[in-house]
Amino acid sequence: MESNRSKVTARSSGAALNWVDYLVLAASILTFLAVVAANNPHTARAEGRSTLITASELPDQPRQMPVDPALIGARIRLATGQL
C-alpha cells in the first residue's frame, strides 16, 4: 500500500498545465490586447478622416438667445450686484 501512495503523490507533483490554466492564459492575453487596441489613439483617428474640416465647412450653431446689448448689460449688472 505504501508504494501505491508514493506513486500517486509523485505523479501529481508535476508542473504540467491543465486546460483551466490555458483558459486563464488565453483570457489574460485577449484582455491585454483589447486594452492595447482601445488605448491606441492613432488607429481610430487615422482611418476616420484624411483631411481637416475648416471653420467655414462647419454647420452654423444656433444661439440660445438673440444678442441684445441691453440684455448683456443687464446680465452684467445682475452678476455684479448693481441693480
Residue, then its C-alpha position, 0 to 999 in steps of 0.5 A: m500500500e505504501s508504494n501505491r501512495s508514493k506513486v500517486t503523490a509523485r505523479s501529481s507533483g508535476a508542473a504540467l498545465n491543465w486546460v483551466d490554466y490555458l483558459v486563464l492564459a488565453a483570457s489574460i492575453l485577449t484582455f491585454l490586447a483589447v486594452v492595447a487596441a482601445n488605448n491606441p489613439h492613432t488607429a481610430r483617428a487615422e482611418g476616420r478622416s484624411t483631411l481637416i474640416t475648416a471653420s467655414e465647412l462647419p454647420d452654423q450653431p444656433r444661439q440660445m438667445p438673440v444678442d441684445p446689448a441691453l440684455i448683456g448689460a443687464r446680465i452684467r449688472l445682475a452678476t455684479g450686484q448693481l441693480 
